Amino acid sequence: MPTNRYSLGAMILHWAIAIAVIVNWQLAGAAEHVPPSQHLTLMGLHMATGMLILLLTLVRLIWRWTHKHPPLGSHLARWEVILARTVHYIFYTLLVGLPLLAWVGVSMQRHAVDFYGLFNFPILPTPDAPHQGHFLTDIHGTLANIMLWLVVLHVLGALKHQFWDKDGDLYRMLPFGTPRSGGTR
């Protein structure tokens, strides 16, 4: 009988990415309210964390493609299935696309991305175009705001299932609790 819980690897990657996204959101927000000397430090950490999110997401995608994941429950309404799948596809697109877009943008401004002092992600072979690079980083910021709204939607959905529907679906991504059995969507 297939399990209705994600694998431990999937859980670890899910929560590591979630924490990294929240930390990165806080770093970007804090960078807007500090003196210029601290701004560069915080943005450096923001960019390094963005690249960490990219790497973790690529590992998560490989994990997802190579490990069976539990089906969505048959108790879900069709609109819930469609919404869940759509949000997850958009999440993966943004988790890969946001760091890549920023990397291209800073490369166009001729900045490498320092990965926590360990090494630099190189400047990509892009034109030397600081204005266009800044435009891309602005788009990055707009898409990041969209992602934050999706995070809110995702959390609200999990809370709905936990406290309103009381179906235990939250436990599918936690190593404790009892997920609802049954379902093959």
Backbone hydrogen bonds in HBPLUS format (Angstrom, degrees):
<---DONOR---> <-ACCEPTOR-->    atom                        ^
c    i                          cat <-CA-CA->   ^        H-A-AA   ^      H-
h    n   atom  resd res      DA  || num        DHA   H-A  angle D-A-AA Bond
n    s   type  num  typ     dist DA aas  dist angle  dist       angle   num
A0006-TYR N   A0172-ARG O   2.82 MM 166  5.73 172.1  1.83 151.1 152.7     1
A0011-MET N   A0007-SER O   2.94 MM   4  6.29 157.1  1.99 152.6 159.5     2
A0012-ILE N   A0008-LEU O   2.88 MM   4  6.13 166.0  1.90 155.7 158.7     3
A0013-LEU N   A0009-GLY O   3.01 MM   4  6.19 167.7  2.02 150.8 154.2     4
A0014-HIS N   A0010-ALA O   2.85 MM   4  5.95 159.6  1.89 147.5 153.9     5
A0015-TRP N   A0011-MET O   2.97 MM   4  6.17 174.5  1.98 158.7 159.1     6
A0016-ALA N   A0012-ILE O   2.88 MM   4  5.94 154.8  1.94 148.1 156.0     7
A0017-ILE N   A0013-LEU O   2.94 MM   4  6.00 163.7  1.97 148.8 153.0     8
A0018-ALA N   A0014-HIS O   2.92 MM   4  6.14 158.4  1.97 146.4 153.3     9
A0019-ILE N   A0015-TRP O   2.92 MM   4  6.04 164.0  1.94 147.0 150.7    10
A0020-ALA N   A0016-ALA O   2.94 MM   4  6.10 160.7  1.98 145.6 151.6    11
A0021-VAL N   A0017-ILE O   2.85 MM   4  6.04 154.9  1.91 152.6 158.9    12
A0022-ILE N   A0018-ALA O   3.08 MM   4  6.34 161.2  2.12 148.8 153.4    13
A0023-VAL N   A0019-ILE O   2.88 MM   4  6.11 165.0  1.90 155.4 159.8    14
A0024-ASN N   A0020-ALA O   2.84 MM   4  5.95 158.3  1.89 144.7 151.3    15
A0025-TRP N   A0021-VAL O   2.90 MM   4  6.08 153.6  1.97 147.1 154.2    16
A0026-GLN N   A0022-ILE O   3.02 MM   4  6.27 157.5  2.07 147.7 153.5    17
A0027-LEU N   A0023-VAL O   2.86 MM   4  6.15 153.9  1.92 150.5 158.2    18
A0028-ALA N   A0024-ASN O   2.98 MM   4  6.19 165.0  2.00 150.7 153.8    19
A0029-GLY N   A0025-TRP O   3.02 MM   4  6.21 161.0  2.06 146.9 152.5    20
A0030-ALA N   A0026-GLN O   2.84 MM   4  5.97 161.1  1.87 150.4 155.8    21
A0031-ALA N   A0027-LEU O   2.93 MM   4  6.06 149.9  2.03 145.7 153.7    22
A0032-GLU N   A0029-GLY O   3.26 MM   3  5.54 144.4  2.40 102.1 111.4    23
A0033-HIS N   A0030-ALA O   3.03 MM   3  5.50 160.4  2.07 114.9 121.1    24
A0038-GLN N   A0035-PRO O   3.00 MM   3  5.51 126.1  2.30 115.4 128.3    25
A0039-HIS N   A0035-PRO O   2.88 MM   4  6.05 146.3  1.99 151.7 161.5    26
A0040-LEU N   A0036-PRO O   3.34 MM   4  6.55 158.8  2.38 152.6 152.0    27
A0042-LEU N   A0038-GLN O   2.94 MM   4  6.22 168.8  1.95 159.9 161.9    28
A0043-MET N   A0039-HIS O   2.84 MM   4  6.02 161.0  1.88 153.9 159.9    29
A0044-GLY N   A0040-LEU O   2.88 MM   4  5.96 144.0  2.01 138.8 148.6    30
A0045-LEU N   A0041-THR O   3.05 MM   4  6.40 154.1  2.11 147.6 154.0    31
A0046-HIS N   A0042-LEU O   2.80 MM   4  6.06 150.6  1.89 144.6 154.1    32
A0047-MET N   A0043-MET O   2.83 MM   4  6.04 157.7  1.88 146.7 151.4    33
A0048-ALA N   A0044-GLY O   2.98 MM   4  6.20 160.5  2.02 146.2 151.8    34
A0049-THR N   A0045-LEU O   2.87 MM   4  6.02 159.6  1.92 148.1 153.9    35
A0050-GLY N   A0046-HIS O   2.87 MM   4  6.08 146.4  1.99 142.2 152.1    36
A0051-MET N   A0047-MET O   3.01 MM   4  6.33 151.4  2.09 146.9 153.6    37
A0052-LEU N   A0048-ALA O   2.95 MM   4  6.27 146.7  2.06 142.2 152.3    38
A0053-ILE N   A0049-THR O   2.85 MM   4  6.13 154.4  1.92 147.3 153.8    39
A0054-LEU N   A0050-GLY O   2.97 MM   4  6.29 152.4  2.05 142.6 150.2    40
A0055-LEU N   A0051-MET O   2.94 MM   4  6.23 164.3  1.97 150.1 153.2    41
A0056-LEU N   A0052-LEU O   2.84 MM   4  6.06 169.6  1.85 157.2 160.2    42
A0057-THR N   A0053-ILE O   2.84 MM   4  5.91 153.6  1.91 146.8 154.4    43
A0058-LEU N   A0054-LEU O   2.94 MM   4  6.20 155.0  2.00 150.5 157.0    44
A0059-VAL N   A0055-LEU O   3.03 MM   4  6.33 158.8  2.07 149.7 155.4    45
A0060-ARG N   A0056-LEU O   2.80 MM   4  6.03 152.9  1.88 143.3 152.0    46
A0061-LEU N   A0057-THR O   2.80 MM   4  6.06 154.6  1.87 150.6 156.6    47
A0062-ILE N   A0058-LEU O   3.01 MM   4  6.24 162.4  2.04 147.8 152.3    48
A0063-TRP N   A0059-VAL O   2.81 MM   4  6.03 158.6  1.85 149.9 156.7    49
A0064-ARG N   A0060-ARG O   2.81 MM   4  6.03 156.9  1.86 146.2 152.8    50
A0065-TRP N   A0061-LEU O   2.94 MM   4  6.18 152.9  2.01 148.7 155.4    51
A0066-THR N   A0062-ILE O   3.02 MM   4  6.16 131.1  2.26 142.4 155.2    52
A0066-THR N   A0063-TRP O   3.16 MM   3  5.19 135.3  2.37  96.4 108.8    53
A0067-HIS N   A0063-TRP O   2.87 MM   4  5.77 122.5  2.21 151.1 162.2    54
A0185-ARG N   A0072-LEU O   3.01 MM 113  4.90 154.8  2.08 161.0 153.1    55
A0076-LEU N   A0073-GLY O   3.21 MM   3  5.76 168.7  2.23 113.8 117.2    56
A0080-GLU N   A0077-ALA O   2.96 MM   3  5.22 125.0  2.27 102.6 117.2    57
A0081-VAL N   A0077-ALA O   3.13 MM   4  6.53 153.7  2.20 154.5 161.9    58
A0082-ILE N   A0078-ARG O   2.98 MM   4  6.26 168.0  1.99 157.7 160.3    59
A0083-LEU N   A0079-TRP O   2.89 MM   4  5.96 162.5  1.92 143.1 148.7    60
A0084-ALA N   A0080-GLU O   2.84 MM   4  5.89 162.4  1.87 145.1 150.7    61
A0085-ARG N   A0081-VAL O   2.99 MM   4  6.15 170.1  2.00 153.0 155.6    62
A0086-THR N   A0082-ILE O   2.92 MM   4  6.01 161.6  1.96 149.6 155.5    63
A0087-VAL N   A0083-LEU O   2.90 MM   4  6.00 170.5  1.91 154.5 157.2    64
A0088-HIS N   A0084-ALA O   3.03 MM   4  6.18 161.0  2.07 147.5 153.0    65
A0089-TYR N   A0085-ARG O   2.97 MM   4  6.18 160.5  2.01 150.2 155.2    66
A0090-ILE N   A0086-THR O   2.95 MM   4  6.19 161.0  1.99 152.6 158.1    67
A0091-PHE N   A0087-VAL O   2.78 MM   4  5.99 156.7  1.84 149.6 156.9    68
A0092-TYR N   A0088-HIS O   2.98 MM   4  6.24 170.3  1.99 154.6 155.2    69
A0093-THR N   A0089-TYR O   3.00 MM   4  6.18 159.0  2.04 145.7 152.0    70
A0094-LEU N   A0090-ILE O   2.86 MM   4  6.07 162.2  1.89 155.0 159.3    71
A0095-LEU N   A0091-PHE O   2.72 MM   4  5.90 160.7  1.76 159.9 166.3    72
A0096-VAL N   A0092-TYR O   3.12 MM   4  6.22 141.3  2.28 142.3 150.0    73
A0097-GLY N   A0093-THR O   2.67 MM   4  5.64 158.1  1.72 145.8 153.4    74
A0098-LEU N   A0094-LEU O   2.81 MM   4  5.32 165.7  1.83 136.7 141.5    75
A0100-LEU N   A0096-VAL O   3.36 MM   4  6.48 161.0  2.40 146.8 152.3    76
A0101-LEU N   A0097-GLY O   2.79 MM   4  5.86 162.5  1.82 155.7 160.5    77
A0102-ALA N   A0098-LEU O   3.02 MM   4  6.20 164.1  2.04 152.9 157.0    78
A0103-TRP N   A0099-PRO O   2.85 MM   4  6.00 156.0  1.91 146.6 153.8    79
A0104-VAL N   A0100-LEU O   2.92 MM   4  6.17 159.7  1.97 151.4 156.0    80
A0105-GLY N   A0101-LEU O   2.89 MM   4  6.11 159.7  1.94 145.5 152.0    81
A0106-VAL N   A0102-ALA O   2.81 MM   4  6.08 165.7  1.83 159.0 160.7    82
A0107-SER N   A0103-TRP O   2.93 MM   4  5.95 144.6  2.05 138.4 148.9    83
A0108-MET N   A0104-VAL O   2.93 MM   4  6.19 149.1  2.03 149.2 156.6    84
A0111-HIS N   A0106-VAL O   2.86 MM   5  5.30 161.1  1.89 143.9 147.4    85
A0110-ARG N   A0107-SER O   2.88 MM   3  4.71 156.6  1.94 101.9 108.2    86
A0129-ALA N   A0108-MET O   2.97 MM  21  5.08 135.1  2.18 126.8 140.0    87
A0113-VAL N   A0121-PHE O   3.12 MM   8  5.01 160.2  2.16 143.4 147.6    88
A0121-PHE N   A0113-VAL O   2.69 MM   8  5.01 164.3  1.72 154.6 153.9    89
A0115-PHE N   A0119-PHE O   2.74 MM   4  5.47 170.1  1.75 168.9 172.2    90
A0118-LEU N   A0115-PHE O   2.93 MM   3  5.65 163.6  1.96 127.0 129.8    91
A0126-THR N   A0124-LEU O   2.69 MM   2  5.58 127.4  1.96 116.6  99.6    92
A0133-GLY N   A0129-ALA O   2.88 MM   4  6.08 157.3  1.93 157.9 165.5    93
A0134-HIS N   A0130-PRO O   2.85 MM   4  6.05 153.0  1.92 145.7 152.3    94
A0135-PHE N   A0131-HIS O   2.98 MM   4  6.23 151.1  2.07 141.3 149.5    95
A0136-LEU N   A0132-GLN O   2.93 MM   4  6.26 152.6  2.01 147.4 154.0    96
A0137-THR N   A0133-GLY O   3.00 MM   4  6.33 152.0  2.08 144.9 152.6    97
A0138-ASP N   A0134-HIS O   2.91 MM   4  6.20 140.3  2.07 142.8 154.2    98
A0139-ILE N   A0135-PHE O   2.98 MM   4  6.35 152.9  2.05 146.9 154.0    99
A0140-HIS N   A0136-LEU O   2.85 MM   4  6.13 153.6  1.92 144.6 152.7   100
A0141-GLY N   A0137-THR O   3.04 MM   4  6.30 148.9  2.14 137.5 144.4   101
A0142-THR N   A0138-ASP O   3.04 MM   4  6.43 154.0  2.11 148.0 154.7   102
A0143-LEU N   A0139-ILE O   2.87 MM   4  6.15 167.8  1.88 161.6 164.1   103
A0144-ALA N   A0140-HIS O   2.86 MM   4  6.02 145.9  1.98 144.1 154.4   104
A0145-ASN N   A0141-GLY O   3.08 MM   4  6.36 146.1  2.20 141.8 149.7   105
A0146-ILE N   A0142-THR O   3.14 MM   4  6.54 149.7  2.23 143.8 152.1   106
A0147-MET N   A0143-LEU O   2.90 MM   4  6.22 152.5  1.98 145.0 152.8   107
A0148-LEU N   A0144-ALA O   2.97 MM   4  6.29 148.6  2.07 143.8 151.9   108
A0149-TRP N   A0145-ASN O   3.17 MM   4  6.51 149.3  2.27 143.8 151.0   109
A0150-LEU N   A0146-ILE O   3.02 MM   4  6.39 147.7  2.13 145.0 154.7   110
A0150-LEU N   A0147-MET O   3.04 MM   3  4.92 115.6  2.47  90.8 107.1   111
A0151-VAL N   A0147-MET O   2.82 MM   4  6.19 146.9  1.93 148.9 158.8   112
A0152-VAL N   A0148-LEU O   3.02 MM   4  6.33 157.3  2.07 144.7 150.0   113
A0153-LEU N   A0149-TRP O   2.94 MM   4  6.23 158.7  1.99 145.2 150.9   114
A0154-HIS N   A0150-LEU O   2.79 MM   4  5.99 157.2  1.85 148.9 155.2   115
A0155-VAL N   A0151-VAL O   2.87 MM   4  6.12 163.2  1.90 155.5 159.3   116
A0156-LEU N   A0152-VAL O   2.86 MM   4  6.04 164.4  1.88 153.4 158.3   117
A0157-GLY N   A0153-LEU O   2.89 MM   4  6.06 152.4  1.96 144.8 152.6   118
A0158-ALA N   A0154-HIS O   2.98 MM   4  6.28 156.3  2.04 146.7 153.0   119
A0159-LEU N   A0155-VAL O   2.87 MM   4  6.14 160.2  1.90 153.8 159.4   120
A0160-LYS N   A0156-LEU O   2.81 MM   4  5.99 152.7  1.88 146.5 154.4   121
A0161-HIS N   A0157-GLY O   3.01 MM   4  6.27 163.5  2.03 149.8 153.3   122
A0162-GLN N   A0158-ALA O   2.94 MM   4  6.15 151.1  2.03 143.7 152.4   123
A0163-PHE N   A0159-LEU O   2.83 MM   4  5.85 176.1  1.83 156.8 158.1   124
A0164-TRP N   A0160-LYS O   2.86 MM   4  4.97 142.1  2.00 127.0 138.8   125
A0165-ASP N   A0160-LYS O   2.88 MM   5  6.27 162.3  1.91 155.1 160.9   126
A0166-LYS N   A0161-HIS O   2.94 MM   5  5.72 110.0  2.44 124.5 141.9   127
A0167-ASP N   A0161-HIS O   3.12 MM   6  5.87 154.7  2.19 155.7 161.2   128
A0171-TYR N   A0168-GLY O   3.02 MM   3  5.62 142.6  2.16 115.6 124.5   129
A0172-ARG N   A0169-ASP O   3.02 MM   3  5.45 163.2  2.05 113.3 118.7   130
A0173-MET N   A0170-LEU O   3.25 MM   3  6.12 161.7  2.29 121.4 124.4   131
A0174-LEU N   A0171-TYR O   3.31 MM   3  4.74 169.3  2.32  96.6  98.5   132
